[in-house]
Each structure stands twice: as structure tokens, then as C-alpha cells.
């Protein structure tokens, strides 16, 4: 018989979805004094939010679509986010190789206009146009930490060494790197430290409006136990499942939905010996990045293919692997071959569809759709509100959360003011340029740590790395060594404070140590975590499970 429990409390906000939008809204709302519950059917960041290109960026290419407002909003956010999470995000310089004979088949508004005014320039992006775009990119959002655009002569430079000989010049500009899945986990952890309830591996099977409240029924994926909670408002932040939640979980008819677009990436052994990334323009009008990744690897992506079926089934196809290898090979001296690929991953981006089956540039931004039930006029109505979150990107997740709460403000008159701008996530309470000093201090306190290990811990946990290692006088004191510098002490931390339940949560989301561990080591870790699961439950910042009752 399935065990059922009822949460007797009435919560303010119930959030469906543990990606960046759901956890960002949970953190913001809880910090404003609302009582928040969040349910995620799998692991945090299990889908789109761990399958990005790992960038805080304005979207340089969107300038070609005249998406000035969208780019400006993202550019302003970059440095706000850097201040809040200097351990998991940092400035990154991008090299954009340029050759006058490059031709493109793109049909952006800019290329169409150029081809009309100057037909001889059809299929080209002249140097002056690129410089103007980079000038806008430098100035639209303002810069405090990030250096501006520069022109590079590639001959005899580290940046030029791996590139084909035809590239003599490049432009260099700034954006930011971010550990996407850690960003999600830290938002969830901060929300829970402030009083929210975060439940992972907990599927919402139904939600109904009853007596002015939402009655939400959840099922624990592992045990099958069911629980019921009540809330004054419901947020559907289901990411690529947002439409499925509307139609099948909430059973609401709506013309709104999503168009699913698959973005795939490949990871190879390191292709160049410097810490800058490359921005490559393709003859098909698309772009890809080649980015230094996890010290010894290079990340290349992304593709852009319509996806049908379950978002969890998204995989990098052979066609996409070949496409990315060929794309990168058109720029590098040494071809990138399929055998160079050590790992692939794919994510599905949910682009807003208003029912007109449009796929215009406007769908790149997020849409917040409020359903306050029948009989409402924009104020407090007869029915509890539902907020559906469509789309979004990592760079603007914090602004999305703020605007979501603006939508919900009429239903919560006592809500506090916005507060998240620049406020540190757990472990991020140190200066933007403070990683070297923090790493040095950690090694001074623990001289037995290898440099790579110390650097990895600081980049993952920031100031909390010292807490994680507190009292350890040797590597042996950290317990079992699972491989790749992953120890029992760190795994226990991730289980107790960051919601990790299975090995894949640890080695592919909280860390990327799956690139350094064998299949046997990962299997051993999974067995160990299952055997010690109870030890990771019931503590603040990562217990999961069902609502209190």
C-alpha cells in the first residue's frame, strides 16, 4: 500500500521544477518573507540547466537580430552575478578569428540589409561591422570587472598557434564562465538555509484549485510515498516540461506552449595551450564556441536542432558530433576527429510558443504568464494564481525571478523588496578577484593538498572549502578515495548540503569528475551513496524527501 501524508501547513508558494528558474525564484521569494516549497522530479539541474554552454553572456550574435534590449539586459547582469558567485563564475576572454574571404549563408536582418544596400557584400561580415558590434557589446551594459575589446595580430601568439594559417587577425572580447549545475544547487541551498523546503526526486502528480488554495500531490520517486501540500500560489518552472505540466498535471487548456530545441556539445582532450576561448562563425550562419574546460579538456558547442519526444532522452547524435567536429576543424590547423571526443551532452531549450507556431527572434527571451483563475481583474481574484515560466537563460535567471515576483506581488501584500543583486551565494563571500588568495590560504592550512585538488575545491565551494576540510590533517583523513580527487568527505558534504543522491549527481552535475573517473569508480561511488543515503537525510541544506507533516 502506498503511504500518504498530508502537510497541514498552508504555504505561500509551491514551485514545480528544480532548474535555474525554479531555484532562483525560490531563493528570491523566501528572502522576501514568503514560505516556499519546491519539488523537482529528478536531481536539481538534471536537464537544461546542466546542459548549457556554461556562459554568462549577453549574446553577441543577437545584435545581428537587432535584439538590443535583450543583449543589454544580459550584459548588465554579468557583473552583478560575478559579485555574487566569484567561486563558480569568472571572466573569460573570447577570440573571434577574422578572414576577409569568409562567407556566410545566414539570413539575419543585418545580413539581408547589407546585401540589399551593398550587393557585392552579400554573405560577408565586413571587419567594420564586427568592430561596431563589439563596440556596442562593450558599451551597452557597462563594465566594472571585464576588459574591453582588443584587436589581435595572430602571428607568433598562443591564440594564433592552433588556428589555420589563413587567420592573421582576430578580435578579442569579454564574457563570463559559470558552473551551471552548481549555480542551481547553490540557489536551492541558499533558499533552504533561509527557510524554504526543497524536495528532490519528488514528482508533482497533480495540482488542483480547492477553496482558494492549490492542493498539490507529490510522489517520492524512490519510495512511491505520496504527500499533499497546500499553497496560496503555484509556479510552474518545469523548463522543457512546462507545457506538459500545464496540460497533464494541472489539466488546464492553454494555447501557450514551447518549441523544444536541442543543443548538443562535445568535449575533447585539450586542443590549445592557453586560457582563452574561441568564437567561430560558420558558413551556415551559425556560431560555435571552443572553450578551455576542466583544465585538460576543450568544450565545443552548440548545435540547434528541433527536438521531439521526452527532453530526458536528448542525446548528441552522430550527425551533431560530425557537424561540430567539421565546424571546429575549419578553424583549427589540426582537424578535430570523432576519436578525439571523450564525452558529449545535450540539453533542450524551451522556446516560448504563443500558439501561432512562430519561431521569431522574440522567442529567445523568457515569458511569464499569469493565470489568476476566472473572475479576476488583475487584482486578488477568486482563484489562487498560477505563474507559468516559459524559456529563459542562465544569464538573466535572477532578473526573471524578480519579475516573477512582480507578477505575484498583488497576491502577497507584505512581500519585501528585491534583494538578490550582488548578494553572495554560499561560498561566494569574497572578492571577484580573490580566487588565487583563497587557494593559497587553503593550501597553507592543508599543505598536503595537491595544487589541482585545492584549486578545484575553491572553484566549487569557495570559502566553504575550508569548512569542508575542517580538522583534516591529511588526505587519509578525508576518508575513502573514489578517484579523480573525489573523497568520502566531499561526497558526504554533497549528500548532506547539496541534495546529491546518486553518483551521476556528483560526477556530472556537482562536479565534472566523471571525465577523470573510470566506469568502475563511478559504480563504486553509486553503491557507496546508496548504502549511506540515510546519513545524508534530515540535515539543513539537502535532505530532500516529502513535506513535513
C-alpha positions as CSV (number, residue, x, y, z in Angstrom):
1,X,0.0,0.0,0.0
2,X,1.3,3.5,-0.9
3,X,1.9,5.6,2.2
4,X,0.2,9.0,2.0
5,X,0.9,12.0,4.2
6,X,-0.6,15.5,4.4
7,X,1.2,18.7,5.1
8,X,-1.1,20.6,7.5
9,X,0.6,24.0,6.9
10,X,-0.5,26.4,4.2
11,X,2.5,27.6,2.3
12,X,2.7,30.8,0.3
13,X,4.4,29.5,-2.8
14,X,4.7,26.0,-4.3
15,X,7.3,25.7,-7.2
16,X,7.4,22.9,-9.7
17,X,10.8,22.5,-11.2
18,X,14.4,22.4,-9.8
19,X,16.2,24.1,-12.6
20,X,17.7,27.6,-12.5
21,X,14.4,29.3,-12.9
22,X,12.7,27.4,-10.1
23,X,15.5,27.6,-7.6
24,X,16.2,31.3,-8.5
25,X,12.5,32.1,-7.8
26,X,12.6,30.0,-4.6
27,X,15.6,31.8,-3.2
28,X,14.3,35.3,-4.1
29,X,10.8,34.6,-2.7
30,X,12.0,33.0,0.5
31,X,14.3,36.0,1.1
32,X,11.3,38.3,0.7
33,X,9.5,36.6,3.6
34,X,7.3,34.1,1.7
35,X,7.1,30.5,2.8
36,X,8.3,28.4,-0.2
37,X,8.2,24.7,-1.2
38,X,9.9,23.4,-4.3
39,X,9.6,20.0,-5.8
40,X,11.9,18.6,-8.5
41,X,11.1,15.2,-10.1
42,X,14.8,14.3,-10.6
43,X,18.0,15.9,-9.4
44,X,18.5,19.6,-9.4
45,X,19.6,20.9,-12.8
46,X,19.1,17.4,-14.2
47,X,18.0,18.7,-17.7
48,X,18.5,22.0,-19.4
49,X,20.2,23.8,-16.5
50,X,23.2,21.5,-16.5
51,X,23.5,21.2,-20.3
52,X,24.3,24.8,-21.3
53,X,27.5,26.1,-22.8
54,X,28.4,27.3,-19.2
55,X,28.4,31.1,-20.0
56,X,27.1,34.3,-18.5
57,X,26.9,36.2,-21.8
58,X,25.0,39.0,-23.5
59,X,24.6,37.0,-26.7
60,X,26.8,38.8,-29.2
61,X,25.1,37.2,-32.1
62,X,21.7,38.5,-31.1
63,X,22.9,42.0,-32.1
64,X,22.5,40.8,-35.7
65,X,18.8,40.3,-35.0
66,X,18.6,43.9,-33.5
67,X,17.8,42.3,-30.1
68,X,19.4,45.4,-28.4
69,X,17.2,45.2,-25.3
70,X,17.7,41.5,-24.7
71,X,21.5,41.9,-25.1
72,X,21.7,44.9,-22.8
73,X,19.7,43.2,-20.1
74,X,22.1,40.3,-20.1
75,X,25.2,42.4,-20.3
76,X,24.2,44.4,-17.2
77,X,23.6,41.1,-15.3
78,X,27.0,39.6,-16.0
79,X,28.9,41.6,-13.4
80,X,26.1,41.6,-10.9
81,X,26.3,37.8,-11.0
82,X,30.1,37.8,-10.8
83,X,29.9,39.6,-7.5
84,X,27.6,37.0,-6.0
85,X,29.4,33.9,-7.1
86,X,33.2,34.5,-7.8
87,X,34.0,30.9,-7.0
88,X,31.8,29.3,-9.7
89,X,32.0,32.2,-12.2
90,X,34.8,34.2,-13.7
91,X,35.7,36.5,-16.6
92,X,36.7,34.7,-19.8
93,X,38.2,36.3,-22.9
94,X,36.9,35.2,-26.3
95,X,39.0,35.2,-29.6
96,X,37.0,35.8,-32.8
97,X,39.2,34.9,-35.8
98,X,38.6,37.0,-38.9
99,X,39.5,36.5,-42.5
100,X,38.2,38.8,-45.3
101,X,37.3,35.9,-47.6
102,X,34.9,34.3,-45.1
103,X,31.4,33.9,-46.5
104,X,28.1,33.0,-44.7
105,X,24.7,31.8,-45.7
106,X,22.9,33.4,-42.7
107,X,19.7,35.3,-43.2
108,X,19.8,37.6,-40.2
109,X,18.2,41.1,-40.6
110,X,21.7,42.6,-40.6
111,X,23.0,40.4,-43.5
112,X,19.8,41.0,-45.5
113,X,20.1,44.7,-45.1
114,X,23.9,44.7,-46.0
115,X,23.2,42.5,-49.1
116,X,20.5,44.9,-50.2
117,X,22.5,48.1,-49.8
118,X,25.8,46.6,-51.0
119,X,25.0,43.5,-53.1
120,X,28.7,42.8,-53.5
121,X,28.9,42.2,-49.7
122,X,26.2,39.5,-49.7
123,X,27.3,36.6,-47.5
124,X,30.0,38.7,-45.8
125,X,30.5,40.3,-42.4
126,X,33.0,43.1,-43.0
127,X,35.5,44.0,-40.4
128,X,33.9,47.4,-39.7
129,X,30.6,45.7,-39.0
130,X,32.2,43.3,-36.5
131,X,34.0,46.1,-34.8
132,X,30.8,48.1,-34.5
133,X,29.0,45.1,-33.0
134,X,31.8,44.7,-30.4
135,X,31.7,48.4,-29.6
136,X,28.0,48.0,-28.8
137,X,28.8,44.9,-26.8
138,X,31.4,46.9,-24.8
139,X,29.1,49.8,-24.0
140,X,25.5,48.6,-23.8
141,X,25.8,47.2,-20.3
142,X,28.7,49.0,-18.7
143,X,31.8,47.2,-17.4
144,X,33.4,47.2,-13.9
145,X,35.4,44.0,-14.0
146,X,35.6,43.0,-17.6
147,X,38.2,44.3,-20.0
148,X,37.1,45.7,-23.4
149,X,37.6,44.6,-27.0
150,X,41.0,44.4,-28.5
151,X,42.4,43.6,-31.9
152,X,45.0,40.7,-32.1
153,X,47.6,40.0,-34.8
154,X,47.8,36.3,-34.5
155,X,51.2,35.5,-35.9
156,X,53.5,34.2,-33.2
157,X,50.9,34.3,-30.5
158,X,49.4,31.5,-28.3
159,X,46.0,32.4,-29.6
160,X,47.1,32.1,-33.2
161,X,49.1,28.9,-32.8
162,X,46.3,26.3,-33.1
163,X,44.5,28.2,-35.9
164,X,44.7,27.7,-39.6
165,X,47.2,29.8,-41.4
166,X,44.6,31.9,-43.2
167,X,43.7,33.7,-40.0
168,X,46.0,36.6,-39.5
169,X,43.8,38.8,-37.4
170,X,41.2,38.3,-34.6
171,X,39.1,40.3,-32.2
172,X,39.1,39.7,-28.5
173,X,36.2,40.5,-26.2
174,X,34.9,39.5,-22.7
175,X,32.1,37.4,-21.3
176,X,31.9,35.1,-18.3
177,X,32.1,31.4,-17.4
178,X,29.7,29.8,-14.9
179,X,29.4,26.3,-13.4
180,X,25.7,26.0,-14.4
181,X,24.7,23.0,-12.3
182,X,26.5,24.3,-9.2
183,X,24.7,27.6,-9.7
184,X,21.3,25.8,-9.4
185,X,22.4,23.7,-6.3
186,X,23.7,26.8,-4.5
187,X,20.5,28.8,-5.2
188,X,18.5,25.9,-3.8
189,X,20.8,25.6,-0.8
190,X,20.5,29.3,-0.1
191,X,16.8,29.2,-0.4
192,X,16.6,26.3,2.1
193,X,19.0,28.0,4.5
194,X,16.6,30.9,4.5
195,X,13.7,28.6,5.4
196,X,12.4,27.1,2.1
197,X,11.7,23.5,1.7
198,X,13.4,21.8,-1.3
199,X,12.4,18.3,-2.3
200,X,14.4,16.4,-5.0
201,X,13.3,13.2,-6.7
202,X,9.7,14.2,-5.9
203,X,7.3,14.4,-8.8
204,X,4.2,16.5,-8.7
205,X,1.4,14.2,-10.0
206,X,-1.5,16.6,-9.7
207,X,-2.4,20.1,-8.5
208,X,-5.9,21.5,-8.2
209,X,-7.5,24.7,-7.1
210,X,-9.6,24.0,-4.0
211,X,-11.2,26.5,-1.6
212,X,-8.9,29.4,-2.6
213,X,-5.7,27.3,-2.4
214,X,-3.7,25.0,-4.5
215,X,-3.7,21.4,-3.4
216,X,-0.6,19.7,-4.7
217,X,0.0,16.0,-4.6
218,X,3.6,14.7,-4.8
219,X,5.2,11.3,-5.2
220,X,8.6,10.3,-3.9
221,X,10.4,8.7,-6.9
222,X,12.3,6.2,-4.8
223,X,9.7,5.0,-2.3
224,X,6.5,5.7,-4.1
225,X,5.1,7.5,-1.0
226,X,2.7,10.3,-1.7
227,X,2.2,13.6,0.1
228,X,-0.1,16.5,-0.1
229,X,0.7,20.2,0.4
230,X,-1.4,23.4,0.1
231,X,-0.2,26.7,-1.1
232,X,-1.6,30.2,-1.9
233,X,0.2,30.3,-5.3
234,X,1.8,27.9,-7.7
235,X,4.7,28.5,-10.0
236,X,5.3,26.1,-13.0
237,X,9.0,26.3,-13.7
238,X,9.1,23.0,-15.5
239,X,11.6,24.1,-18.2
240,X,11.1,21.8,-21.2
241,X,8.2,20.1,-19.3
242,X,6.3,23.4,-18.7
243,X,3.7,22.6,-21.3
244,X,3.3,19.0,-20.1
245,X,2.7,20.3,-16.5
246,X,0.0,22.7,-17.8
247,X,-1.8,20.1,-19.8
248,X,-1.3,16.8,-18.0
249,X,-0.5,17.7,-14.3
250,X,-2.7,20.8,-13.9
251,X,-5.2,19.7,-16.6
252,X,-5.6,23.2,-18.0
253,X,-6.4,24.0,-21.6
254,X,-4.0,26.7,-23.0
255,X,-2.8,27.9,-26.3
256,X,0.6,28.6,-24.8
257,X,3.4,26.1,-25.1
258,X,7.0,25.6,-26.0
259,X,9.1,24.7,-29.1
260,X,11.9,22.4,-28.0
261,X,15.3,23.0,-29.4
262,X,18.2,20.6,-28.7
263,X,21.7,22.0,-28.1
264,X,24.5,19.4,-28.2
265,X,28.1,19.7,-27.1
266,X,31.2,17.6,-27.4
267,X,34.2,17.5,-25.1
268,X,37.7,16.7,-26.4
269,X,41.2,16.5,-25.0
270,X,42.7,19.9,-24.7
271,X,43.1,21.4,-28.2
272,X,45.2,24.6,-27.3
273,X,47.5,25.7,-24.5
274,X,46.0,29.0,-23.2
275,X,43.0,30.0,-21.1
276,X,41.0,31.9,-23.7
277,X,38.0,30.7,-25.6
278,X,37.2,30.9,-29.4
279,X,34.1,32.2,-31.1
280,X,33.8,30.6,-34.5
281,X,31.4,31.7,-37.3
282,X,30.1,29.1,-39.6
283,X,29.3,29.2,-43.3
284,X,25.8,28.2,-42.4
285,X,25.3,31.4,-40.4
286,X,25.6,29.7,-37.0
287,X,28.3,30.1,-34.4
288,X,30.1,27.7,-32.0
289,X,32.4,28.2,-29.1
290,X,35.6,26.2,-28.3
291,X,36.3,26.7,-24.6
292,X,39.0,25.6,-22.1
293,X,37.2,23.0,-19.9
294,X,38.1,21.3,-16.6
295,X,41.9,22.1,-17.1
296,X,42.7,19.2,-19.5
297,X,39.8,19.4,-22.0
298,X,38.1,21.6,-24.6
299,X,34.3,22.1,-24.8
300,X,32.8,22.7,-28.3
301,X,29.2,23.6,-28.9
302,X,26.4,24.1,-29.5
303,X,24.0,22.8,-32.2
304,X,20.5,24.0,-32.7
305,X,18.0,21.2,-33.7
306,X,14.3,20.9,-33.2
307,X,13.7,18.2,-30.6
308,X,10.7,15.9,-30.4
309,X,9.9,13.4,-27.6
310,X,11.0,13.3,-23.9
311,X,13.5,16.0,-23.1
312,X,15.3,13.5,-20.9
313,X,16.0,11.4,-24.0
314,X,18.1,14.2,-25.6
315,X,21.4,12.9,-26.8
316,X,24.2,14.3,-29.1
317,X,23.6,12.4,-32.3
318,X,26.3,11.1,-34.7
319,X,25.2,13.8,-37.1
320,X,25.8,16.5,-34.5
321,X,29.1,15.1,-33.4
322,X,30.3,15.2,-37.1
323,X,28.9,18.7,-37.5
324,X,30.8,20.1,-34.5
325,X,34.0,18.3,-35.4
326,X,33.8,19.7,-39.0
327,X,32.9,23.2,-37.8
328,X,35.9,23.3,-35.4
329,X,38.2,21.7,-38.0
330,X,37.5,24.6,-40.4
331,X,39.3,26.9,-38.0
332,X,42.0,24.7,-36.3
333,X,45.2,23.6,-38.1
334,X,44.8,20.1,-36.7
335,X,41.4,18.5,-37.6
336,X,39.1,17.6,-34.8
337,X,38.0,13.9,-35.3
338,X,35.4,11.8,-33.8
339,X,38.0,9.7,-31.9
340,X,39.1,12.9,-30.1
341,X,35.7,13.2,-28.4
342,X,35.7,11.9,-24.8
343,X,32.2,13.0,-23.8
344,X,29.0,14.5,-25.2
345,X,26.0,16.1,-23.6
346,X,22.7,17.6,-24.9
347,X,20.1,19.9,-23.4
348,X,16.7,21.0,-24.6
349,X,15.9,24.7,-24.6
350,X,12.1,25.5,-24.3
351,X,11.3,28.5,-26.6
352,X,8.0,30.2,-26.0
353,X,5.3,29.4,-28.5
354,X,2.1,31.5,-28.3
355,X,0.1,29.1,-30.3
356,X,0.9,30.7,-33.7
357,X,3.8,28.3,-34.2
358,X,6.1,31.2,-34.6
359,X,9.8,30.9,-34.2
360,X,10.8,34.6,-34.3
361,X,13.7,36.3,-32.5
362,X,11.3,37.3,-29.8
363,X,11.1,33.7,-28.6
364,X,14.7,33.9,-27.3
365,X,13.6,35.9,-24.2
366,X,11.5,34.4,-21.4
367,X,7.8,34.9,-21.0
368,X,6.0,34.9,-17.6
369,X,2.3,34.1,-18.0
370,X,0.0,34.7,-15.0
371,X,-3.3,32.7,-14.7
372,X,-5.2,34.1,-11.8
373,X,-8.3,32.0,-12.4
374,X,-11.8,33.0,-13.6
375,X,-13.4,36.2,-12.3
376,X,-10.2,38.1,-11.7
377,X,-9.3,41.6,-13.0
378,X,-5.6,41.8,-12.3
379,X,-6.1,42.0,-8.5
380,X,-6.9,39.4,-5.9
381,X,-9.3,37.1,-7.6
382,X,-11.5,34.1,-6.6
383,X,-8.9,31.6,-7.5
384,X,-5.3,31.1,-6.4
385,X,-2.7,32.3,-9.0
386,X,-0.7,30.1,-11.3
387,X,2.5,31.5,-12.9
388,X,3.9,29.7,-15.9
389,X,7.6,30.3,-16.8
390,X,8.5,29.9,-20.4
391,X,12.1,30.0,-21.7
392,X,14.8,31.9,-20.0
393,X,18.6,31.7,-19.9
394,X,21.1,31.4,-17.2
395,X,22.4,34.9,-17.5
396,X,19.1,36.5,-16.7
397,X,17.7,34.0,-14.2
398,X,17.9,36.5,-11.3
399,X,16.0,39.1,-13.3
400,X,13.5,36.5,-14.3
401,X,12.9,35.7,-10.6
402,X,12.5,39.4,-9.7
403,X,9.9,39.8,-12.5
404,X,8.1,36.6,-11.5
405,X,7.6,38.1,-8.0
406,X,6.4,41.4,-9.5
407,X,3.7,39.3,-11.2
408,X,2.8,37.7,-7.8
409,X,3.0,40.9,-5.7
410,X,-0.7,41.6,-5.8
411,X,-1.4,38.3,-4.0
412,X,1.2,38.9,-1.3
413,X,0.8,42.5,0.0
414,X,3.5,42.0,2.7
415,X,6.2,40.8,0.3
416,X,9.6,42.5,0.9
417,X,11.6,44.5,-1.7
418,X,14.0,42.9,-4.2
419,X,17.3,41.9,-2.5
420,X,19.4,39.4,-4.5
421,X,21.6,41.8,-6.6
422,X,25.2,41.1,-5.6
423,X,24.2,39.1,-2.5
424,X,26.6,36.2,-2.3
425,X,25.6,32.6,-2.8
426,X,27.0,30.1,-0.3
427,X,30.8,30.1,-0.5
428,X,30.8,33.3,-2.6
429,X,31.6,35.8,0.1
430,X,34.9,37.0,-1.2
431,X,36.1,39.5,-3.9
432,X,35.7,38.8,-7.6
433,X,39.5,38.6,-8.0
434,X,40.0,36.7,-4.8
435,X,40.4,33.1,-6.0
436,X,44.2,33.0,-6.0
437,X,44.4,34.3,-2.5
438,X,41.7,31.9,-1.3
439,X,43.5,29.0,-2.9
440,X,46.8,30.0,-1.4
441,X,45.2,30.2,2.1
442,X,43.6,26.7,1.7
443,X,47.0,25.2,0.7
444,X,48.7,26.9,3.6
445,X,46.2,25.4,6.0
446,X,46.4,22.0,4.3
447,X,49.9,21.7,2.7
448,X,49.2,18.1,1.8
449,X,46.6,19.1,-0.8
450,X,47.8,18.9,-4.4
451,X,47.5,22.2,-6.4
452,X,44.8,20.8,-8.7
453,X,42.8,19.5,-5.8
454,X,43.0,22.7,-3.9
455,X,42.0,24.8,-6.9
456,X,39.1,22.5,-7.7
457,X,37.7,22.8,-4.2
458,X,37.9,26.6,-4.2
459,X,36.2,26.8,-7.6
460,X,33.4,24.5,-6.3
461,X,32.9,25.6,-2.7
462,X,34.7,29.0,-2.3
463,X,35.0,30.0,1.3
464,X,33.2,26.8,2.3
465,X,36.1,24.7,1.1
466,X,37.8,25.4,4.4
467,X,34.6,24.3,6.3
468,X,34.5,21.1,4.2
469,X,38.2,20.3,5.1
470,X,38.0,21.5,8.7
471,X,40.0,19.2,11.0
472,X,41.6,17.2,8.3
473,X,45.4,16.8,8.7
474,X,46.0,14.5,5.7
475,X,44.4,13.0,2.6
476,X,43.7,9.9,4.6
477,X,41.6,12.0,7.0
478,X,39.2,12.7,4.1
479,X,38.1,9.1,4.1
480,X,37.7,6.8,1.1
481,X,39.3,8.0,-2.2
482,X,36.8,7.4,-5.0
483,X,39.3,8.6,-7.7
484,X,39.8,11.9,-9.5
485,X,40.4,13.7,-6.2
486,X,36.9,12.9,-5.0
487,X,36.9,11.8,-1.4
488,X,34.4,10.5,1.1
489,X,34.4,13.8,3.0
490,X,33.3,15.7,-0.1
491,X,30.7,13.2,-1.1
492,X,29.2,13.4,2.4
493,X,29.1,17.2,2.1
494,X,27.3,16.9,-1.2
495,X,24.7,14.5,0.2
496,X,24.1,16.5,3.3
497,X,24.1,20.0,1.9
498,X,23.6,19.9,-1.9
499,X,20.9,17.2,-2.4
500,X,23.1,14.6,-4.2
501,X,21.5,11.2,-4.1
502,X,23.3,9.2,-6.8
503,X,26.8,9.1,-8.4
504,X,25.7,10.8,-11.5
505,X,24.5,13.8,-9.4
506,X,28.1,14.1,-8.1
507,X,30.3,13.3,-11.1
508,X,28.3,15.0,-13.9
509,X,26.5,17.9,-12.1
510,X,28.0,19.0,-8.7
511,X,31.4,18.2,-10.3
512,X,32.6,17.1,-13.7
513,X,34.9,14.4,-12.2
514,X,33.2,11.8,-14.5
515,X,35.8,12.9,-17.0
516,X,38.6,11.7,-14.7
517,X,37.0,8.6,-13.1
518,X,36.6,5.1,-14.6
519,X,33.3,3.3,-15.0
520,X,34.2,1.1,-12.1
521,X,35.0,4.0,-9.8
522,X,31.7,5.6,-10.6
523,X,29.8,2.4,-9.9
524,X,31.6,2.0,-6.6
525,X,30.6,5.6,-5.7
526,X,27.0,4.9,-6.6
527,X,26.9,1.8,-4.4
528,X,28.5,3.7,-1.5
529,X,26.0,6.5,-1.8
530,X,23.0,4.1,-1.8
531,X,24.4,2.4,1.3
532,X,24.9,5.7,3.1
533,X,21.9,7.5,1.9
534,X,20.2,7.8,5.3
535,X,23.2,9.6,6.6
536,X,22.6,12.4,4.1
537,X,19.0,13.0,5.1
538,X,17.4,15.1,7.7
539,X,20.0,17.9,7.8
540,X,19.6,21.5,6.7
541,X,20.5,22.3,3.2
542,X,19.9,19.0,1.4
543,X,17.5,16.5,2.9
544,X,15.1,16.2,0.1
545,X,12.1,13.9,0.8
546,X,8.5,14.9,1.3
547,X,7.0,17.9,3.1
548,X,6.8,17.9,6.8
549,X,3.6,16.6,8.2
